[in-house]
Amino acid sequence: MKRILAVDDEPDVLETVEEVLSSYSVQTAGSFEAARRLLVTETYDMVILDIMGVRGLDLLDIAVEQNFPAVMLTAHALNPGNVMESMLRGAVSFITKENIDRLDSLLEELFDLLEKGESTWGHTMKRLAPMLDACFSQEWRDAYKEMGLLDF
């Protein structure tokens, strides 16, 4: 059974993650310190990090150092800058909390891509692009293309 660490400062989000990911072994943490301790003492197949409230980007750095694939999860921090920073710092995907009910299928898709050695970010950006287009000007696409981060 795959082991997942979910980190969020909102207990209801952690409860939802545990329910949606019932086919996995899920461990949770509600703070930066609790998550940091688990990241350096346990082993995980995937780490899910809230970007806000628990210093998710700092936890991402620790997860990457430990060679754990990490997904950023957010409700309020969806913007091209946070997505790009997550990507550049080593996250394998970025998921909005409005998609939390699909978290199990999204993780399965990510595990499949990782096992095949394929890009997880192409998959992620195809899913995020319509939301980013709806909220931000075309400039986000241009910036990503210039950096070679958008291939569709």
C-alpha positions in Angstrom: 0.0 0.0 0.0 1.4 3.4 -1.0 2.2 5.8 1.9 1.1 9.4 1.6 1.8 12.3 3.9 -0.8 15.1 3.7 0.0 18.5 5.3 -2.5 21.2 5.9 -3.3 23.6 8.7 -7.1 23.0 8.2 -8.3 19.8 10.0 -11.3 19.5 7.7 -9.1 19.4 4.6 -6.9 16.7 6.2 -10.1 14.7 7.0 -11.3 15.0 3.4 -7.9 13.9 2.1 -8.0 10.8 4.4 -11.5 10.0 3.1 -10.7 10.5 -0.5 -7.5 8.6 -0.3 -8.9 5.6 1.7 -7.1 3.1 -0.5 -3.7 4.5 0.6 -2.0 4.6 4.0 -2.3 8.3 4.8 -0.5 10.1 7.6 -1.3 13.8 8.3 0.4 16.8 9.8 -1.2 20.1 10.7 1.9 22.3 11.1 5.3 22.9 9.5 7.2 21.4 12.5 5.1 18.2 12.6 5.5 17.8 8.9 9.2 18.5 9.0 9.7 15.8 11.7 7.8 13.2 9.6 9.6 14.1 6.4 13.0 13.4 8.0 12.0 10.3 9.9 9.5 8.4 7.7 9.3 7.3 4.0 6.5 8.3 1.7 5.5 7.5 -1.9 3.9 10.9 -2.2 3.7 14.1 -0.1 0.8 16.5 -0.4 1.5 20.0 0.8 -0.7 23.0 1.4 1.2 25.9 0.0 -0.2 28.4 2.5 -0.4 28.1 6.3 2.2 25.4 6.8 5.1 26.9 4.8 4.5 24.5 2.0 7.3 25.7 -0.2 9.8 25.2 2.6 8.4 21.7 3.2 8.7 21.1 -0.5 12.4 21.7 -0.3 12.7 19.1 2.5 10.6 16.6 0.6 12.8 17.0 -2.5 15.9 16.5 -0.4 14.4 13.3 0.8 13.5 12.2 -2.8 9.8 12.2 -2.1 7.5 13.2 -4.9 5.5 16.2 -3.7 2.2 17.7 -4.9 1.2 21.3 -3.9 -2.4 21.7 -2.8 -4.0 25.1 -2.6 -7.3 27.0 -2.4 -6.1 30.5 -2.4 -2.6 30.5 -3.9 -3.4 29.5 -7.5 -1.5 31.9 -9.5 1.1 31.5 -12.3 4.0 32.5 -9.9 3.2 29.9 -7.3 2.7 27.2 -9.9 6.1 28.1 -11.5 7.9 28.3 -8.2 6.5 24.9 -7.2 7.6 23.4 -10.4 11.1 24.9 -10.3 11.6 23.8 -6.7 10.8 20.2 -7.6 7.1 19.6 -7.0 5.6 17.0 -9.4 2.2 18.6 -9.6 -0.1 21.4 -8.3 -3.7 20.6 -7.4 -6.4 23.0 -6.4 -8.6 22.2 -3.4 -11.6 22.4 -5.6 -10.4 19.2 -7.2 -9.8 17.5 -3.8 -12.7 15.0 -4.5 -10.6 13.8 -7.5 -7.4 13.5 -5.5 -7.3 9.7 -5.7 -7.5 9.6 -9.5 -5.1 12.5 -9.9 -2.5 10.7 -7.7 -3.0 7.5 -9.7 -2.3 9.4 -12.9 0.8 11.0 -11.3 2.1 7.6 -10.0 1.6 6.1 -13.5 3.5 9.0 -15.2 6.3 8.8 -12.6 6.6 5.0 -13.0 6.9 5.5 -16.8 9.4 8.3 -16.4 7.1 10.8 -18.1 6.6 14.4 -17.4 4.0 15.1 -14.7 4.0 18.8 -15.5 2.6 18.4 -19.0 -0.4 16.6 -17.4 -0.6 19.2 -14.6 -0.5 22.2 -16.9 -3.2 20.8 -19.3 -5.4 20.6 -16.2 -4.5 24.0 -14.7 -4.3 26.1 -17.9 -8.1 26.7 -18.2 -8.2 27.9 -14.6 -5.2 30.1 -15.1 -6.6 31.5 -18.4 -9.8 32.4 -16.6 -8.1 34.3 -13.9 -5.0 35.8 -15.5 -4.0 37.4 -18.7 -2.2 35.6 -21.6 1.1 36.8 -20.2 1.4 33.8 -17.9 1.5 31.5 -21.0 4.1 33.6 -22.7 6.3 33.6 -19.6 6.0 29.8 -19.3 6.7 29.3 -23.0 9.8 31.5 -22.8 11.2 29.3 -20.0 10.3 26.1 -21.9 7.8 25.1 -19.2 4.7 24.9 -21.4 4.7 22.4 -24.2 1.1 22.4 -25.4 
